[in-house]
Amino acid sequence: MSSNTLAGRIIVVTGAARGLGRAFAESCAREGAEAVVVADIETELGEATARDMRADGFNVEFIRYDQGDPASIETFAATVAAKFGRIDGLINNAAIATGIGGKLYDEIDIATWDRVMAVNIRGPWLVTRAFAPLLKKSTRGGRIVNVASDTALWGAPRLLHYVASKGAIISMTRSLSRELGADAITVNAIAPGLTLVEATEYVPRERHELYVNGRSIQRAQTPDDVVGPVMHLLGDGAGFVTGQVIPINGGFVFN
């Protein structure tokens, strides 16, 4: 990957303490971002990620917030505003994904359903709303990348609440692209396939095998497979790309 793709940009990454979120944050830093905000509910892991990145010479700030709490989101945005005054990119990555699969549609309890919707779809909406004023101040053109999932493209079973939330992210992306386009803010989504990170360790082996065997490129998917398209969407070269959903799954499902 070339360096300085994101030179001069301030990027906020939610759910960045580990997994794909950490990979996004580290890649933004390597691509020359002026500053990267690592945001997560996990204080210890988030601080460790920021500390490791600073040790590599990058300008990184960790901010703890709770995506299920509207007040916490407002405080999060206010903290970034006070520190930086603007942002140029937002990766809406934070979501509940771990330990909720395996149940059929009629086995999911209402409390879990509501929690998934509050964090996975209401949360990104509120984060976008809170950070839009800072994105509008970007002189480079604001960029939003929403992390959906290819489960919403092929209708993965035994995961209805998660799949529904990621389908909502896709629809929200398209609508927001029209509402924010006048402010030169692009809004796109990626739909990764099953990726080898801590959050997917609980997924049954049969599901992993289904993906590998069904892909055009028949191997496991890693975070490195996902970061490249995201860096492009955050950069200058994607300034006229908006409202799009990009599956990143080695050809398991096509959009």
N, C-alpha and C positions, 0 to 999 in steps of 0.2 A: 504494500500500500504506500502511495506517495506521501511525503510529509507536507505539512502546512496547508492541507486542503481546507482546514477550518481556521486558518490564521486570523486573529482579530475577533473571533467569535466567543461569546460567553454562552455556555451550554448547561442546561439543567437536566439531570437524569434522575427520574424517580425509580425507586426500587433498585438502587445502584449498589447496595452493600455486597451483593454476591451475584453469581450466575450471569445471565445475559446482561443485566443492568450494569454489573461491574465491568463486563467486557465492553459495553458501549462507552462507559465513562473512560476507561483506559484507552480505548481507540480514539475518542475525541481528543484526549490529551496528546497522544502520539501524533495526531493529525494537526497539531499546532494550535489548538484552541487557546485563547487568551486566559480563560479560566473555566473550570468544570465544577459544578455543584453536584455533589453526591448526596442524594436525599433518600431517607429510608426510615422506617419505624424501628429498625434494629440498631440501637446505638453502638453497641460494642463492635459489631461487624462493620457498620458504616464508618466508624472512626478508624478502624484498622485499614479499611480500603483507602480512605483518604490519606492516612499516614504512609502507607506503602507507595501511593502515587506521588506524594510530596518527596519521599526519599529518592524517587527517580527524577526529581527536578521539576515537577509540574505544579501549577497553581491550582490547588484543589481546596474546596470548602465542604465540610460535612454539615448537613442540617437534618436534625431529626424532625419528622412529622408523622402524623397518623392520617392516612388517606381516607379512613372511614369517619373522620371527624372534621366537619366543615370549618370549625373555628381554627383547628390546627393548620388547615390548608391556608387560610387567610394569614395566619402568623408566619407561616413558611414563606409566602410570597412577599410579605412585608419585610422579612429579614433579608431576602435576596435584593429587594428594591433598595434597602438602606445600604447594603454592601456594594452593590454594583450599579444601580441606577437604571439598568436595562438588561435584557438578555437577547440573544440572537437565535437560540434554538432550545426546544423543549422536547425531550423524549419521555412520553407517557408510558412507562414500562411497569410500574408497580401494579400488582394484582395478586389476588388469592388464587393459587394454583395447586398448592401442595396438600395432599391428604384428603381431597374432597371427591375423588373419582371412585368409580366402582359401583355406584348405586343407580338403579333404574329410575325413571321419571317419577314413579309413584312411591319411591323409597326416600326421596330427598325431603328433609324436614324444612319447615317454613323458615325457621331461624337461620339455617345455613343458606338457604336461597336468598334471603334478604341481605345477609352479610356479604355474600358474593356480589350481589347487585350494587350494594352501597360502595364497596371498595373498587370493583372492576369497571363499573360504568359511571355511577354518580361521581366517584372520585376523579377520574380523568376529566369529566366535564367541569367540575369545580376547580381543578388545577388549571385547566385551560382558561377558564373565566378569570381566575386570580392573576394569571401571568400574561394574559393578552395585553394589558396596558404596557408591560415591560417589553413585550415582543414588538409592539407598535413603535417603540423608540429605537429599534434596530435600524441602523443606516445601511445594513447589508441585506435586508429583507428577512423577516422572521420566518422560522421554520418549526413546524410541529410534526413529529413522527409518533404516531400511536401504535403501540404493539398489540396487534390482534392475535389471531391464531388460525392455522389452517383447519383446525377442528370445526370452525364455523363454515368452512367451504365444503367439507365433505360430510358433515353431520355425524361426528363421532358419538357413539353410544356410551351410555353409563357415565355421562359427564354433562348432563343437560344444562345445569345452572351456569357452568363455566362456558360452554359452547354458546349459550344464549347471550351471555355478557360480551363475548368476543364478537358475536354477530352484531350486537348493538354498537360496539366500537367501530366496526366497518361502516355502518350507517351514519353514525355521528361524524366520522371523518368526512364523508361526502358532503353532508350538510354544512359542517363548519368551514369546509373549503370555499363554499359560496359566500358565507357570511363574513369571513375574514380576508377574502381575496382583495377587497377594496383597500385594505391596509398593507398589501404586498406581503401577506403572510400565507405561506403554503401549508397545507395540512394533508398529510399522506399517512397511510398505514402499511405496516408489514404484517404478513401472516406466516410466521415460522412454523415449520413442522416440529415433530418431537425432537428436542435438542438435549444433548447430554449435559445436564447441569444438575445441581443438587435438588432442585425443585421437581425433577422428573425421576428421581431415584425410586420413588414408590410405584411408578407405573409398571404394570405386569410385563414380564418378558415377552408375552405374546403380542402386546401392543407395539413394543419396540421392533419385534420381528416383522410385524405387519407393515410398518413403515419402511424398514430396510428392504424387504422383499418387493414392496410395491413402488419403490422409487425408480426413476429412470437411471439415477446414479445410485447404485445399490451399496451404500455404506451408511454408517452412523453419522448423524448431523452434530456438529460442534458449534460453539459460539462463534468461532472464526468464520464459519460459513454465513453468519447473519450480519456481522458488523459492516461489511463492505457496502451493501446497498443502503444501510442507514447513514453511513458517512456521506454517500453521494447525495441523499435526500436533504442532508443538513447543509450542504455546500452551495457554492455559487452556481454550479452547473445544473442544478435542479430548480432554478428559480421560476420556471414555467411549467413545472410538474406539480399538480395539486389534485386532490380528490381521488387519488389512485390507491389501490390495494395491491401490494406486491407479495405473492406467495414465495416463500423461501424454504423449499422442502425437497430439493433434488428431483423435482418432477413427480412427487407423490400425487399431487392434485393440481389441476390447472385452473386459473381464474377465468 
